[in-house]
Amino acid sequence: MSSRRELANAIRVLSMDAVQKANSGHPGAPMGMADIAEVLWNDYLSHNPANPNWFNRDRFVLSNGHGSMLIYSLLHLTGYDLDMDQLRNFRQMGSQTPGHPEYGYTPGVETTTGPLGQGLANAVGMALAEKILADQFNEKRHQLVDHRTWVFLGDGCLMEGISHEVCSLAGTLGLGKLVAFYDDNEISIDGDVSGWFTDKTAKRFEAYGWQVIPKVDGHDAGAIRAAIEAATADADRPTLICCRTKIGAGSPNKEGTAATHGAPLGEDEVAATREALQWDHPPFEIPDEIYQGWSAREKGAVLEQEWNRKFEAYAEAYPERAAELKRRLAAELPVDFEHQAADLLRQWQSDSSKVASRKASQMAIEALAPMLPEMVGGSADLTGSNLTNWSGSKAITAEDASGNYVYYGVREFGMTAIMNGIALHGGLIPYGGTFLIFMEYARNAVRMAALMKQRNILVYTHDSIGLGEDGPTHQPVEQLTALRSTPNLNTWRPCDAVETLVAWIEALKRIDGPSALALSRQGLPCQVREEHQLDQIARGGYVLRQEESALQLMVMATGSEVELAREAIEQLADAGSGVRLVSMPCVEQFMQQDAAYRESVLPASCRKRIAVEAGHSLSWYRLTGTDGLVIGIDSFGESAPGGELMQHFGFTADAVAGQIRSLLNQ
């Protein structure tokens, strides 16, 4: 039988060999954390390599994702569908072993990591999801939702500000099934961290309300086991296990130095490491007894079978709740959801009330959330402004996880990354709000939601200079362009309550990516529509108004500027100008429609086009073309009442009508 050290050394040699072959990568972290990983994965981690999607598995997150060969080695050795050829092709085109772990590429990888600190944030979201679902579904005799979240992290993760945001909240919410292993090797890219990272980390996490287990020898299996036992014994607090390790452990000439962080060891040092580890096997060759020591397939099958029996007993006792859990885990909406949503749309179209789209969003949540108990909302300390709560909202606390609303505090970045973790866990649909301008704080987590194609609903209110007196620090200009330029993200900017409801329905239906809802502070009148127009809103863009005379010019608009454009066009109606108004609540959704539909809305023969939006003009030129015009804002705003600002920057019916006349006369 192989010793623990031999099992851990398999990780070390696979990691250094893969990095060496790729001539690129980070061998230091996998070699340094190999002993911790061996104890966790062989003695504690509940998982089934034959079914990486088994619901009640433990979640393992490698937050310091640059050490990706650690997780690839673990997945390969324990029996996941990741063969040795994939390790040989580490960091190569088309392989399942990209430079940083990517969700959806590699079986067993729970989240995409690499931007430091975000894996830790995702892990907080996963642990929070487990706690919520356990409260919703578990019974005394049926502990159906019962798993842990384990996360590896390094100095870099703790230096990133997001670690403060999410770990503070994790302590407040009492996420007792979250255990983090801190790879305290005192090295980052620039060298010894003592010159720039002297935090009292243990005291910091104690202040957050975590259990902290300090000064654990990260190369001593017994010490690691004792720390994990202590961590799992505390059901009320998340745990940080501080492991003292040597980066690049096993490399006789480079361990403990930054030289092992982000570069191959070199052929000579690889050979010297093999000798030091007494590893006599060639690259990418693992002895059978090592594989036998690592294999988790038999144990994993037993664990899943035991859980399946629990689920069968649960389904017999609570058939409706069992069916509800299965529906949620399949990311399916209730069978009557679309029918009820269609009825709502027609009811809303009959109401001509003037309402801010942020208020319409709250009305939509109020109407939709009772159908979808999996919705978990929240706001970054702006609930009363974002209007993300509803009459059925109940706060989730450390003592009571039966609620459906998270008070995230002023943590926009942390909130968004936690929501990514909730979405990745499954069984819940997260949504959270802040001002559109503060999307900038959350920007990278928004990008990660899009990269991982997660159903994360981002509610952004106060969507333009129309918010007024708070001034340019709070007035978004370039944010819509940034969102629209993000692959796989749908950005909705509705012009009234009806379009807002459609945006919510489409965001909830979408299971292959996030949606951003940009919503107004100011009231917006309900637009008049016919039945066929109502059905076309979901296509992202549609003809809202068309004169009977021959088409000469098209005006595209979003949000509050749709009504403005309509008023401008009406000034020209008597002249028989042939102007068409196109409402474009979601450009991305429109561009995904078939060519025939896009042509019916924006015919190529009409080259005179104007886009009107109180945001940066850049994203509109692909639709206006070189003969068109964009009425936008390419500077920062000012501090003044919203109406005055709109007039100052040219967003009035008279000003837009003048631009239309000018273009018509060219």
C-alpha positions in Angstrom: 0.0 0.0 0.0 1.3 3.4 -0.9 2.1 5.9 1.8 0.4 9.2 2.2 3.6 11.0 1.1 3.8 8.8 -2.1 0.2 9.7 -2.9 0.8 13.4 -2.4 4.0 13.1 -4.5 1.9 11.9 -7.4 0.4 15.4 -7.5 3.8 17.0 -7.3 5.3 15.1 -10.2 2.2 15.4 -12.4 2.1 19.1 -11.8 5.7 19.8 -12.5 5.7 17.5 -15.5 2.6 19.1 -17.1 4.0 22.6 -16.5 7.4 21.6 -17.9 5.8 20.1 -21.0 3.6 23.1 -21.6 6.6 25.4 -20.8 4.0 27.5 -19.0 2.1 27.3 -15.7 2.3 27.4 -11.9 3.9 24.4 -10.2 4.5 26.0 -6.8 1.0 25.9 -5.4 0.1 22.3 -6.4 3.4 21.0 -5.0 3.0 23.0 -1.8 -0.6 22.0 -1.2 -0.3 18.4 -2.2 -0.3 17.0 1.3 -3.4 19.0 2.3 -5.2 17.9 -0.8 -4.3 14.2 -0.2 -5.8 14.2 3.3 -9.0 16.1 2.2 -9.7 14.2 -0.9 -8.9 10.7 0.5 -10.4 11.0 4.0 -13.2 13.7 3.9 -14.4 14.8 0.5 -17.8 13.3 -0.3 -18.0 13.0 -4.1 -18.5 10.5 -6.9 -16.1 10.7 -9.9 -18.6 8.7 -12.0 -21.2 11.4 -11.5 -19.6 14.9 -11.1 -23.1 16.4 -10.9 -24.4 14.3 -8.1 -26.4 16.9 -6.1 -25.3 16.1 -2.5 -21.6 16.0 -3.3 -19.2 18.3 -1.4 -18.1 21.3 -3.4 -14.4 21.8 -3.8 -13.1 25.2 -5.0 -9.5 26.0 -5.9 -9.7 29.8 -5.4 -6.0 30.2 -6.2 -6.8 28.9 -9.7 -3.3 29.5 -11.1 -2.4 26.2 -9.3 -4.8 24.4 -11.7 -2.6 21.3 -12.0 -3.5 20.5 -8.4 -7.2 20.0 -9.3 -6.5 18.4 -12.6 -4.1 15.9 -10.9 -6.8 15.2 -8.2 -9.5 14.7 -10.7 -7.4 12.3 -12.8 -6.1 10.3 -9.9 -9.4 9.9 -8.2 -11.2 8.6 -11.3 -12.9 11.4 -13.1 -13.2 11.3 -16.9 -10.0 13.2 -17.3 -7.4 10.9 -18.9 -3.6 11.3 -19.0 -3.6 12.7 -22.5 -5.5 15.7 -21.1 -2.8 16.3 -18.5 -0.1 16.0 -21.3 -2.0 18.7 -23.2 -2.1 21.1 -20.2 -2.8 24.7 -21.4 -3.1 23.6 -25.1 -5.9 24.4 -27.5 -9.0 22.3 -27.1 -7.8 20.4 -24.0 -9.9 19.9 -20.9 -7.0 21.3 -18.9 -6.9 25.1 -19.5 -4.5 27.3 -17.7 -7.0 28.1 -15.0 -9.9 25.8 -14.1 -12.9 26.5 -16.2 -16.5 25.5 -15.3 -17.9 23.3 -18.1 -14.6 22.3 -19.6 -13.4 19.7 -17.0 -15.6 17.2 -15.2 -15.4 18.0 -11.5 -14.5 21.6 -11.7 -17.2 23.5 -9.8 -16.3 27.0 -10.8 -14.0 29.0 -13.0 -11.2 30.5 -10.9 -8.1 32.6 -11.5 -9.2 36.2 -10.7 -8.0 35.8 -7.1 -10.6 35.9 -4.3 -13.5 35.1 -6.5 -13.3 31.4 -6.0 -13.6 32.0 -2.3 -16.6 34.2 -3.0 -18.2 31.5 -5.1 -17.6 29.1 -2.2 -19.4 31.4 0.1 -22.4 31.4 -2.3 -22.3 27.6 -2.5 -22.3 27.2 1.3 -25.1 29.8 1.5 -27.2 27.9 -1.1 -26.7 24.6 0.8 -27.9 26.3 4.0 -31.0 27.8 2.4 -32.0 24.6 0.6 -31.4 22.5 3.7 -33.8 24.7 5.6 -36.3 24.5 2.8 -36.3 20.8 2.2 -34.7 18.9 5.2 -36.8 17.2 7.9 -35.6 15.6 11.1 -35.6 12.1 9.7 -34.7 13.2 6.2 -31.4 15.1 5.9 -31.5 15.4 2.1 -29.4 18.5 1.7 -26.2 17.8 3.7 -22.9 18.6 2.2 -19.9 20.8 2.7 -18.0 23.4 0.7 -14.2 23.2 0.9 -12.0 25.9 -0.6 -8.2 26.3 -1.1 -6.9 29.8 -1.2 -3.6 31.7 -1.0 -2.1 35.0 0.1 -3.3 36.6 -3.2 -6.9 35.7 -2.5 -6.7 37.3 1.0 -5.0 40.4 -0.4 -7.9 41.0 -2.8 -10.6 43.2 -1.3 -13.3 40.8 -2.2 -12.1 38.4 0.4 -13.0 41.0 3.1 -16.5 41.5 1.6 -17.4 37.8 1.4 -15.7 36.5 4.5 -17.2 39.1 6.6 -20.7 38.2 5.4 -20.0 34.4 5.7 -19.2 34.9 9.4 -22.4 37.0 9.9 -24.5 34.3 8.2 -23.0 31.5 10.2 -22.0 29.3 7.2 -20.8 26.4 9.4 -20.3 24.0 6.4 -17.7 26.2 4.8 -14.1 25.3 5.4 -11.2 27.3 3.9 -7.6 26.1 3.7 -5.2 29.0 3.7 -1.9 28.1 1.9 0.3 30.3 4.1 3.6 30.0 2.2 4.5 33.7 2.5 5.3 33.9 -1.3 3.6 35.7 -4.1 4.8 36.6 -7.6 7.0 39.5 -6.4 8.6 37.3 -3.8 8.4 37.3 0.0 5.1 38.8 1.0 6.5 40.4 4.2 7.1 43.5 2.2 3.4 44.1 1.4 1.2 41.7 3.3 1.6 41.7 7.1 -2.0 41.3 8.1 -2.8 39.4 11.2 -4.9 37.0 9.2 -6.0 34.8 12.1 -7.2 37.8 14.1 -8.9 39.2 11.0 -11.0 36.1 10.5 -11.7 35.7 14.2 -13.2 39.3 14.0 -15.4 38.1 11.1 -16.9 35.4 13.4 -14.9 32.5 11.9 -13.4 29.6 13.7 -9.6 29.9 13.1 -7.2 27.0 13.4 -3.7 28.6 13.2 -0.2 27.3 12.5 -1.1 23.9 11.0 1.8 22.1 9.4 0.6 21.8 5.9 3.0 18.9 5.2 1.9 16.8 8.3 -1.1 14.5 7.5 -1.9 14.1 11.2 -2.0 17.8 11.8 -4.1 18.4 8.8 -6.6 15.7 9.9 -6.8 17.1 13.4 -7.6 20.6 11.9 -10.3 19.2 9.7 -11.9 17.3 12.6 -12.0 20.6 14.6 -13.5 22.4 11.6 -16.3 19.9 11.0 -17.1 19.9 14.7 -18.2 23.5 14.7 -21.6 23.7 13.0 -22.2 27.4 13.6 -19.1 29.1 12.2 -17.1 28.9 8.9 -13.5 27.7 9.5 -10.2 29.0 8.3 -7.4 26.5 8.6 -4.1 28.3 8.3 -1.5 25.9 6.8 2.1 26.7 6.9 3.6 25.2 3.7 6.5 25.5 1.4 5.7 26.6 -2.1 7.1 24.2 -4.6 7.7 21.6 -1.8 9.9 18.8 -3.0 12.0 20.9 -5.4 15.5 20.8 -3.7 16.8 24.1 -5.1 13.6 26.1 -5.6 11.1 25.2 -2.9 10.1 28.2 -0.7 10.9 30.7 -3.5 9.0 32.7 -6.0 10.8 30.9 -8.7 8.3 28.1 -8.4 5.2 30.3 -8.6 4.6 30.9 -12.3 7.3 29.2 -14.3 8.5 25.7 -15.1 11.1 24.3 -12.8 13.4 23.5 -15.7 14.6 20.1 -16.9 17.5 19.9 -14.4 15.3 20.8 -11.4 12.6 18.4 -12.5 15.2 15.6 -12.5 16.5 16.7 -9.1 13.0 16.8 -7.7 12.4 13.3 -8.9 15.5 12.2 -7.1 14.6 14.1 -3.9 11.1 12.6 -3.9 12.5 9.1 -4.7 10.1 9.0 -7.7 11.6 6.6 -10.2 8.8 6.8 -12.9 9.0 8.7 -16.1 6.8 11.7 -16.8 3.0 11.0 -16.9 3.4 7.5 -15.7 1.6 6.6 -12.4 2.1 3.1 -10.9 -1.1 1.0 -10.3 -0.7 1.0 -6.6 -0.8 4.8 -6.6 -4.0 4.8 -8.6 -5.5 2.3 -6.3 -4.6 4.5 -3.3 -6.3 7.4 -4.9 -9.4 5.9 -6.6 -12.7 7.2 -5.2 -15.0 5.6 -7.7 -16.1 2.7 -5.5 -16.5 4.8 -2.4 -18.3 7.5 -4.4 -20.7 5.1 -5.9 -21.6 3.9 -2.4 -22.1 7.4 -1.2 -24.4 8.3 -4.0 -26.4 5.1 -3.7 -26.9 5.8 0.0 -28.2 9.3 -0.8 -30.5 7.9 -3.6 -32.1 5.7 -1.0 -32.5 8.7 1.3 -34.2 10.5 -1.6 -36.5 7.6 -2.3 -37.6 7.6 1.4 -38.1 11.4 1.3 -40.1 11.2 -1.9 -42.4 8.6 -0.3 -42.9 10.8 2.7 -43.0 14.2 0.9 -43.8 13.5 -2.8 -44.6 17.1 -3.7 -41.5 18.5 -2.1 -39.3 15.8 -3.7 -40.8 16.7 -7.1 -40.2 20.4 -6.4 -36.5 19.8 -5.6 -36.1 17.7 -8.8 -37.6 20.5 -10.8 -35.3 23.1 -9.4 -32.2 21.0 -9.8 -33.1 20.5 -13.4 -33.3 24.3 -13.8 -36.9 24.0 -15.0 -39.6 26.5 -14.5 -43.1 25.4 -13.4 -45.1 23.9 -16.2 -47.7 26.8 -16.1 -45.1 29.5 -15.8 -45.2 30.8 -19.4 -49.0 30.7 -19.5 -49.2 32.7 -16.3 -46.5 35.1 -17.5 -48.4 35.7 -20.8 -51.6 36.5 -18.8 -49.7 39.0 -16.7 -48.3 40.7 -19.8 -51.7 41.3 -21.2 -53.0 42.6 -17.9 -50.1 45.0 -17.6 -50.5 46.3 -21.1 -54.1 47.4 -20.2 -52.8 49.6 -17.4 -51.6 53.0 -18.7 -50.0 54.1 -15.4 -46.8 56.0 -15.5 -44.2 54.2 -13.3 -40.4 54.1 -13.0 -39.0 50.9 -14.4 -37.3 50.2 -11.0 -40.8 50.2 -9.5 -42.1 48.1 -12.3 -39.3 45.7 -11.6 -40.5 45.4 -8.0 -44.0 44.8 -9.3 -42.7 42.1 -11.6 -40.9 40.4 -8.6 -44.1 40.7 -6.6 -46.0 38.9 -9.4 -43.4 36.2 -10.3 -41.8 35.3 -7.0 -44.8 33.5 -5.6 -44.6 31.1 -8.7 -40.8 30.6 -8.1 -39.8 29.9 -4.5 -36.3 29.3 -5.8 -35.8 33.0 -6.3 -33.3 34.4 -3.7 -33.0 38.2 -3.9 -30.9 40.9 -2.3 -29.3 44.2 -2.6 -25.9 45.9 -1.8 -27.4 48.1 0.9 -29.9 49.8 -1.6 -33.0 47.8 -1.1 -35.2 50.9 -0.8 -33.7 52.3 -3.9 -33.3 49.2 -6.1 -36.7 47.9 -4.9 -35.5 44.3 -5.0 -37.7 43.3 -2.1 -41.4 42.3 -2.2 -44.2 41.5 0.2 -43.0 37.9 0.7 -39.3 38.9 1.3 -37.8 37.4 4.4 -34.2 38.0 5.5 -31.8 35.1 5.7 -29.8 35.1 9.0 -27.4 32.9 10.8 -30.1 31.6 13.0 -32.9 31.3 10.3 -32.1 30.3 6.7 -35.8 29.9 5.8 -35.9 33.3 4.1 -35.4 34.3 0.5 -33.6 37.7 0.8 -29.9 38.5 1.5 -29.0 41.9 2.9 -25.5 41.9 1.3 -24.4 45.3 2.8 -22.2 47.6 0.8 -20.5 44.7 -1.0 -21.3 45.0 -4.8 -18.4 42.8 -5.9 -18.9 40.3 -3.2 -22.6 40.1 -3.8 -22.3 39.4 -7.5 -19.6 36.7 -6.9 -21.7 35.1 -4.1 -24.6 35.1 -6.5 -22.5 33.2 -9.0 -21.8 30.6 -6.3 -25.5 30.3 -5.6 -26.2 29.8 -9.3 -23.4 27.2 -9.7 -24.7 25.3 -6.7 -28.1 24.7 -8.2 -31.6 24.8 -6.9 -31.9 28.5 -6.5 -32.1 31.6 -8.9 -30.2 34.5 -7.5 -30.9 38.2 -8.2 -29.3 41.2 -6.6 -29.4 45.0 -7.0 -27.2 48.0 -6.9 -27.0 51.3 -8.9 -25.9 50.9 -12.5 -22.8 53.0 -11.9 -21.7 50.6 -9.2 -21.7 47.7 -11.7 -18.1 48.9 -12.0 -17.3 47.6 -8.5 -18.7 44.2 -9.5 -17.4 44.2 -13.1 -15.2 41.1 -12.9 -17.8 39.0 -11.2 -20.3 40.0 -13.9 -17.8 38.9 -16.5 -17.3 35.6 -14.7 -21.1 35.0 -14.6 -21.1 35.5 -18.4 -18.0 33.3 -18.9 -19.6 30.5 -16.9 -23.0 31.0 -18.5 -24.8 31.2 -15.2 -28.4 32.4 -14.6 -27.6 35.4 -12.5 -30.0 38.3 -12.6 -28.3 41.7 -12.1 -30.7 44.5 -11.2 -29.2 47.9 -11.9 -31.3 51.0 -11.1 -30.7 54.7 -11.6 -29.7 54.0 -15.2 -28.8 57.4 -16.6 -28.1 61.1 -15.9 -31.8 61.3 -15.2 -31.1 60.3 -11.6 -30.1 64.0 -11.1 -28.5 65.7 -8.2 -26.1 63.0 -7.1 -23.9 64.1 -9.9 -21.4 62.4 -12.2 -20.0 60.1 -9.6 -23.4 58.4 -9.6 -24.5 59.0 -13.1 -23.8 56.1 -15.5 -22.5 56.9 -19.0 -20.2 54.1 -20.3 -21.7 51.3 -18.2 -24.3 50.1 -20.7 -21.6 49.9 -23.4 -19.4 47.9 -21.1 -22.3 45.5 -20.3 -23.3 45.1 -24.0 -19.7 44.4 -25.0 -19.6 41.4 -22.6 -20.1 38.1 -24.4 -23.0 36.0 -23.3 -24.6 38.8 -21.2 -28.0 40.1 -22.1 -28.6 43.7 -21.1 -32.2 44.9 -20.9 -33.2 48.6 -20.7 -37.0 48.6 -20.7 -39.0 51.6 -21.7 -42.0 51.0 -19.5 -43.6 48.5 -17.1 -44.6 46.0 -19.8 -41.0 45.8 -21.2 -39.7 45.5 -17.6 -42.0 42.5 -17.0 -40.8 40.9 -20.3 -37.1 41.5 -19.2 -37.8 39.7 -16.0 -39.5 36.8 -17.7 -36.8 36.4 -20.2 -34.1 36.6 -17.5 -35.8 33.8 -15.6 -36.3 31.6 -18.6 -32.6 32.0 -19.7 -30.5 29.2 -18.3 -27.3 29.8 -20.4 -26.2 33.1 -19.1 -26.7 36.2 -16.9 -29.1 39.1 -17.6 -28.6 42.7 -16.5 -31.7 44.9 -16.1 -31.0 48.7 -16.4 -33.9 50.5 -14.7 -34.9 54.1 -14.4 -35.5 56.2 -11.3 -37.9 58.5 -13.1 -41.4 57.6 -14.1 -42.0 56.2 -17.6 -45.4 56.2 -19.4 -46.9 52.9 -20.7 -46.5 52.7 -24.5 -49.5 51.8 -26.7 -49.1 48.4 -28.4 -51.0 46.0 -30.4 -51.1 42.3 -29.7 -48.4 41.3 -32.1 -46.1 44.0 -30.7 -46.6 42.6 -27.2 -45.3 39.2 -28.4 -42.3 40.8 -30.1 -40.8 42.5 -27.1 -39.1 39.2 -26.1 -37.2 39.3 -29.4 -35.2 42.3 -28.1 -36.3 44.9 -30.6 -39.5 45.6 -32.5 -41.4 48.3 -34.4 -43.3 50.3 -31.9 -44.6 53.1 -34.2 -44.7 53.3 -38.0 -46.2 56.0 -40.2 -48.2 55.0 -43.2 -46.0 56.9 -45.6 -43.0 55.3 -47.2 -40.2 54.5 -44.8 -37.4 57.2 -44.9 -35.8 57.1 -41.5 -35.6 54.8 -38.4 -35.2 55.9 -34.8 -34.0 53.3 -32.3 -34.3 54.0 -28.6 -34.2 52.3 -25.2 -35.5 53.1 -21.7 -36.7 56.6 -20.9 -35.6 57.8 -24.4 -38.3 55.7 -26.1 -41.0 58.1 -25.0 -38.8 61.0 -25.9 -38.3 59.7 -29.4 -42.0 59.1 -29.8 -42.8 62.7 -28.9 -40.1 63.9 -31.3 -41.6 61.8 -34.2 -45.1 63.0 -33.5 -43.8 66.6 -34.1 -43.0 65.5 -37.6 -46.1 63.4 -38.3 -48.0 66.0 -40.3 -45.0 66.3 -42.7 -45.5 62.7 -43.7 -41.8 62.1 -43.0 -42.0 58.3 -43.0 -40.2 57.8 -39.6 -40.3 54.5 -37.8 -39.7 54.1 -34.1 -38.0 50.9 -32.9 -37.9 50.1 -29.3 -34.7 48.1 -28.6 -34.9 46.9 -24.9 -32.2 44.2 -25.5 -29.8 44.6 -28.4 -28.2 41.2 -27.7 -31.5 39.4 -27.8 -32.4 41.2 -31.0 -29.1 40.3 -32.7 -29.8 36.6 -31.9 -33.0 36.6 -34.0 -33.1 35.2 -37.5 -32.0 37.5 -40.3 -35.6 37.8 -41.7 -36.9 39.2 -38.5 -34.0 41.6 -38.1 -34.6 42.8 -41.6 -38.3 43.3 -41.0 -37.5 45.6 -38.1 -34.4 47.4 -39.5 -34.5 47.0 -43.3 -31.1 47.4 -44.9 -32.6 49.6 -47.6 -33.2 52.3 -45.0 -29.8 53.8 -44.2 -30.9 56.9 -42.4 -30.9 55.8 -38.8 -30.8 57.5 -35.4 -30.2 55.8 -32.0 -31.3 57.7 -28.9 -30.0 56.7 -25.5 -28.7 58.6 -22.5 -25.5 56.7 -22.4 -22.3 56.4 -24.3 -22.8 56.2 -28.1 -20.2 53.6 -28.9 -22.3 50.5 -28.8 -24.9 51.8 -31.3 -22.8 52.3 -34.4 -23.2 48.7 -35.6 -26.9 49.3 -35.9 -26.9 52.9 -37.2 -24.1 52.4 -39.8 -21.9 55.1 -41.1 -24.9 57.1 -42.5 -26.6 57.2 -39.2 -26.5 59.3 -36.0 -26.2 58.5 -32.4 -27.7 60.9 -29.8 -25.9 59.9 -26.7 -23.5 61.1 -24.0 -19.8 60.9 -24.5 -18.8 62.9 -21.5 -19.5 62.7 -17.8 -22.7 64.2 -16.3 -23.3 67.1 -14.0 -25.0 67.6 -10.6 -28.5 69.1 -11.2 -32.1 68.0 -11.3 -32.7 65.2 -13.8 -35.0 67.2 -16.0 -32.4 70.0 -16.3 -29.7 67.5 -17.1 -31.7 65.9 -19.9 -32.3 69.3 -21.5 -28.7 70.4 -21.1 -27.4 67.2 -22.8 -29.9 67.4 -25.7 -32.4 64.8 -24.6 -35.6 66.7 -25.4 -38.3 66.1 -27.9 -37.5 69.3 -29.7 -33.8 68.5 -29.9 -34.3 65.0 -31.2 -36.9 66.2 -33.7 -34.4 68.7 -35.0 -31.8 66.0 -35.5 -34.4 63.9 -37.4 -35.3 66.8 -39.7 -31.6 67.4 -40.4 -31.0 63.8 -41.3 -34.1 63.6 -43.4 -33.0 66.7 -45.4 -29.6 65.3 -46.2 
